[in-house]
Amino acid sequence: MNREIRDEKKIRKSMSAAKKFLRTSTRTELIENIGKTIKTIPKPVLTTKRWFQKSYIIGPEQDDFLAGRDVFYITEGRKLFLDATAGHYQMTWGYDHPVLMKIFRMH
């Protein structure tokens, strides 16, 4: 198996674990863990940003988005955040809203 396929599997495993954590945690548990590293999520292979425009890269790679749900998201560094911008502008429904996901899966 080549390296790219191995890396992709590791990223998918981390994303799946992050989504499961967000889906199965209560809102209280999520709030209590804001800013903390969620160690039950396997460390992902950090994706390369070499093809991204320079203005996108504003911080360490581990600060990039891994998974989100509602108004919470987890970075590639496995840190949990409350997204202050989810719920307005382009994110009026937050991340992974059940109604939107149902519609998306129907098509």
Sequence and secondary structure as in RCSB ss.txt:
>XXXX:A:sequence
MNREIRDEKKIRKSMSAAKKFLRTSTRTELIENIGKTIKTIPKPVLTTKRWFQKSYIIGPEQDDFLAGRDVFYIT
EGRKLFLDATAGHYQMTWGYDHPVLMKIFRMH
>XXXX:A:secstr
  HHHHHHHHHHHHHHHHHHHHHHS HHHHHHTTTSB TTS        TTS TTT  S GGGSEEEEEBTEEEE
TT BEEE TTTTSGGGTT BS HHHHHHHHH 
